[in-house]
Amino acid sequence: MKVLVNDNIFKCKVCTTIDSIVNGMMGKRFNGFDGMFFIMPEKKEHEFWMYNCIVPLDIVMIDDNVITKINKNCDPCDFEPDCEKYNGFGNRVLELPGGTCDELGICEGDFIKTSIY
């Protein structure tokens, strides 16, 4: 899937199942894709964490097509009880390499578009 934010196009892996949403970027690097796009089962407040992730992430919370919150440069953690939680409202989430939103000027309130290749 391609995700367009402002003038930036990201080639994303899509997560729609509970297992793929829960596992997300655990143990993965951005090889062959720019981001991970989650289509959540419900529109509500969601909570993400960085347990067993390898790289820092920007976790972008999206309600329909509007960015509602950006959790920037979220650090990986490897001890479950100490993992910080990152939340936001919406029905979609875009995970990008940490620092991407600042580097490209992506902000809360920006709109996204999606397309299948």
N, C-alpha and C positions, 0 to 999 in steps of 0.2 A: 504494500500500500504506500502511496505517496501522501505525505502530509505537508501542506503549504501553510507557512506562517509568515505573514508579510511577504517579502520577496524571496524567502528561503524555502527550498524544497528538501524534505527529508525522506529517504527511503527507509520504511519502517517494517519491522516484524509486527504482526498483529496477534494480540492475546484476547481470546474471547471465552475460553473455558476457565472454570474455577482453578484447575491445576496450573494452567499457563499464567493466569493472573497471579496466583500465589508464588510461583517460582520466578516470574519476571526475569530480571537480570542476574539472578543468583548464579555465580560461577561463569558468567559470560563476559565477553569483551565485544566491542562494536567492530566485528569483522564481517564485512560484506553488507552491512546495514548501518544507518545513521542514528536510528532510534528505535524505541519499542512503543507501540501504541496499544493501549488497553481500552476495550469496549466493555464497560462495567454493566453488570446485570441490573443495577438500579441507579437512579439519580438520587444521590444523597451525599452526606459527608463520608469520605473514604480515608483510610489510613494506610500508609505505606511505610516500610522500613527497609534498611539496607543490610539485613542479615545475609552473610555469605556472598555479598556482592564483591566484585574485584575492583571496580572503578567508581569514583565519585560521580554522582548523577545530579542533573537538574530534573526535578519531578514537577511536571506542569499539569495542574488540575484544570479540567475543561468542562463547562456546562453547555451542552449542545455544541456550539461552535465558538464559544467565548472563553478565553483564559480567565479563570477566577482566582488562581493563586499559583505562584511559582516558589517552590522550595529549592533554593539554589545551593549547588555544590555540596550535596548531601554525602557525608562520609560513610564508607563501608564500615561494617562492624562484624566481629566474629564471635562475640559472646552474647547470646540471645537476650538474657535479662537486661543487658546494658544498652541495647539498641534503641536509638532515638526513633520516635515515630513522626512521620510527616503527613499532614492531613490537608484536606481541601474538599470543596463541594463540587459535584458534577456527576457526569455519566461517562466521561472519557479521561484518560490520563496519557500524557506523552512523556517518556523518559528519554533524555538526551545526555550526552557526555557533560559532566560538570563544567560549568563556566560558559556553556554555549549560549544561554539566554543573555547574559551580560555582553558577551562578545558580539552577538548579532542584534542587540537592542530589542529582544523579545520581552514584552511587558504584560502585566495583568491588564485585561480589557482588550487585548489584541484578538483578532478573529483567526480561526483556522479553517482550512478547506481540506477535504480528503478525496482521493481518487484511487481507484484500483488501476494498476499499470495498464 
